[in-house]
Amino acid sequence: MLASDIEGVQKDLSMVFEGISQVECSGPGIVSAILSSTGEKIELETAVDTRDKPLSKWLSELEEQMKLAVKRYLIKALNEYTDKEDRTEWINSHPAMCVQNSTRTTWTSDIDKAIQESKQNGF
C-alpha cells in the first residue's frame, strides 16, 4: 500500500503513534508537523515525503522525525526551565509532554544532588 492518500492514513494514526491525532502537510504528500489530540503542534526536523513510498517506509521516517523533533523541543524546554521567572509563561511556551518531562527531569536531578550533598555532609 502506498501512502499517497494521507487523509486515509490519518484516521488510524492514533493507533500507531500514541498521542498523535493528525499530521500537517506543507504540500501534497509532504508531512511537516504532528498534532496531538489536544491540538499541540510539533514541527518536524525534516519534512517526510510520503509520495510513491510504501506505508511502512513513510511511517518509519515519520517515527524518526518525531523522535528528533520531540528531542529538540524537550532540550529547549529543559534549557529554558530555570530562565523563566514566570512559570506560567514557561508552561505555555512548550508542548505539555515537554513541560511534564522537563519538570520531572529537573526534580529528579535536584533530589539526586541533594542526596549526594547530604552524604558529603555526613547525613
DAVEN-V110792 format. One record per residue. N is the residue number from 0. SS is DSSP state (helix for helix, strand for strand, loop for the rest). PHI is phi in radians with two decimals (999 if undefined). PSI is psi in whole degrees, -180 to 180 (999 if undefined). Layout:
# DAVEN-V110792
n->N ss->SS phi->PHI psi->PSI
n->N ss->SS phi->PHI psi->PSI
This chain:
# DAVEN-V110792
n->0 ss->loop phi->999 psi->130
n->1 ss->strand phi->-1.56 psi->149
n->2 ss->loop phi->-1.66 psi->36
n->3 ss->loop phi->-1.26 psi->-24
n->4 ss->loop phi->-1.75 psi->87
n->5 ss->helix phi->-1.09 psi->-37
n->6 ss->helix phi->-1.03 psi->-39
n->7 ss->helix phi->-1.17 psi->-34
n->8 ss->helix phi->-1.40 psi->-33
n->9 ss->helix phi->-1.03 psi->-34
n->10 ss->loop phi->-1.12 psi->-21
n->11 ss->loop phi->-1.88 psi->5
n->12 ss->helix phi->-1.03 psi->-39
n->13 ss->helix phi->-1.14 psi->-21
n->14 ss->helix phi->-1.41 psi->-22
n->15 ss->helix phi->-1.60 psi->-44
n->16 ss->loop phi->-2.16 psi->111
n->17 ss->loop phi->-1.06 psi->133
n->18 ss->loop phi->1.53 psi->-8
n->19 ss->strand phi->-1.82 psi->121
n->20 ss->strand phi->-1.80 psi->-28
n->21 ss->strand phi->-2.64 psi->165
n->22 ss->strand phi->-2.07 psi->155
n->23 ss->strand phi->-1.96 psi->138
n->24 ss->strand phi->-1.90 psi->142
n->25 ss->strand phi->-1.70 psi->-6
n->26 ss->strand phi->-3.03 psi->176
n->27 ss->loop phi->-1.04 psi->116
n->28 ss->loop phi->1.31 psi->12
n->29 ss->strand phi->-2.00 psi->107
n->30 ss->strand phi->-1.52 psi->123
n->31 ss->strand phi->-2.02 psi->-14
n->32 ss->strand phi->-2.72 psi->160
n->33 ss->strand phi->-2.03 psi->151
n->34 ss->strand phi->-2.21 psi->137
n->35 ss->strand phi->-1.46 psi->173
n->36 ss->loop phi->-1.18 psi->-19
n->37 ss->loop phi->-1.62 psi->1
n->38 ss->loop phi->1.63 psi->1
n->39 ss->loop phi->-1.21 psi->139
n->40 ss->strand phi->-1.99 psi->134
n->41 ss->strand phi->-2.19 psi->119
n->42 ss->strand phi->-1.29 psi->136
n->43 ss->strand phi->-1.32 psi->152
n->44 ss->strand phi->-1.02 psi->-51
n->45 ss->strand phi->-2.31 psi->131
n->46 ss->strand phi->-1.07 psi->147
n->47 ss->strand phi->-1.78 psi->122
n->48 ss->strand phi->-1.56 psi->114
n->49 ss->loop phi->-1.63 psi->-8
n->50 ss->loop phi->-1.14 psi->131
n->51 ss->loop phi->1.00 psi->31
n->52 ss->loop phi->-2.07 psi->146
n->53 ss->strand phi->-1.08 psi->149
n->54 ss->helix phi->-0.97 psi->-42
n->55 ss->helix phi->-1.08 psi->-37
n->56 ss->helix phi->-1.18 psi->-46
n->57 ss->helix phi->-1.07 psi->-45
n->58 ss->helix phi->-1.14 psi->-37
n->59 ss->helix phi->-1.12 psi->-44
n->60 ss->helix phi->-1.13 psi->-41
n->61 ss->helix phi->-1.10 psi->-44
n->62 ss->helix phi->-1.05 psi->-45
n->63 ss->helix phi->-1.09 psi->-44
n->64 ss->helix phi->-1.19 psi->-34
n->65 ss->helix phi->-1.09 psi->-45
n->66 ss->helix phi->-1.05 psi->-46
n->67 ss->helix phi->-1.11 psi->-42
n->68 ss->helix phi->-1.17 psi->-46
n->69 ss->helix phi->-1.12 psi->-39
n->70 ss->helix phi->-1.04 psi->-45
n->71 ss->helix phi->-1.08 psi->-46
n->72 ss->helix phi->-1.14 psi->-39
n->73 ss->helix phi->-1.18 psi->-44
n->74 ss->helix phi->-1.05 psi->-42
n->75 ss->helix phi->-1.09 psi->-45
n->76 ss->helix phi->-1.11 psi->-43
n->77 ss->helix phi->-1.10 psi->-43
n->78 ss->helix phi->-1.15 psi->-32
n->79 ss->helix phi->-1.62 psi->-3
n->80 ss->loop phi->-0.96 psi->-48
n->81 ss->loop phi->-1.62 psi->-8
n->82 ss->loop phi->-1.37 psi->-22
n->83 ss->loop phi->-1.60 psi->123
n->84 ss->loop phi->-1.30 psi->-35
n->85 ss->loop phi->-1.69 psi->105
n->86 ss->helix phi->-1.07 psi->-35
n->87 ss->helix phi->-1.07 psi->-41
n->88 ss->helix phi->-1.07 psi->-44
n->89 ss->helix phi->-1.10 psi->-46
n->90 ss->helix phi->-1.05 psi->-44
n->91 ss->helix phi->-1.30 psi->-12
n->92 ss->loop phi->-1.72 psi->5
n->93 ss->loop phi->-2.39 psi->153
n->94 ss->loop phi->-1.05 psi->146
n->95 ss->helix phi->-0.97 psi->-41
n->96 ss->helix phi->-1.11 psi->-32
n->97 ss->helix phi->-1.34 psi->-36
n->98 ss->helix phi->-1.10 psi->-48
n->99 ss->helix phi->-1.08 psi->-47
n->100 ss->helix phi->-1.20 psi->-37
n->101 ss->helix phi->-1.13 psi->-43
n->102 ss->helix phi->-1.09 psi->-45
n->103 ss->helix phi->-1.17 psi->-41
n->104 ss->helix phi->-1.11 psi->-46
n->105 ss->helix phi->-1.14 psi->-43
n->106 ss->helix phi->-1.04 psi->-48
n->107 ss->helix phi->-1.08 psi->-42
n->108 ss->helix phi->-1.11 psi->-43
n->109 ss->helix phi->-1.13 psi->-40
n->110 ss->helix phi->-1.16 psi->-44
n->111 ss->helix phi->-1.05 psi->-44
n->112 ss->helix phi->-1.09 psi->-42
n->113 ss->helix phi->-1.13 psi->-40
n->114 ss->helix phi->-1.12 psi->-45
n->115 ss->helix phi->-1.07 psi->-43
n->116 ss->helix phi->-1.14 psi->-39
n->117 ss->helix phi->-1.17 psi->-35
n->118 ss->helix phi->-1.16 psi->-39
n->119 ss->helix phi->-1.20 psi->-29
n->120 ss->loop phi->-1.58 psi->8
n->121 ss->loop phi->1.43 psi->18
n->122 ss->loop phi->-1.57 psi->999
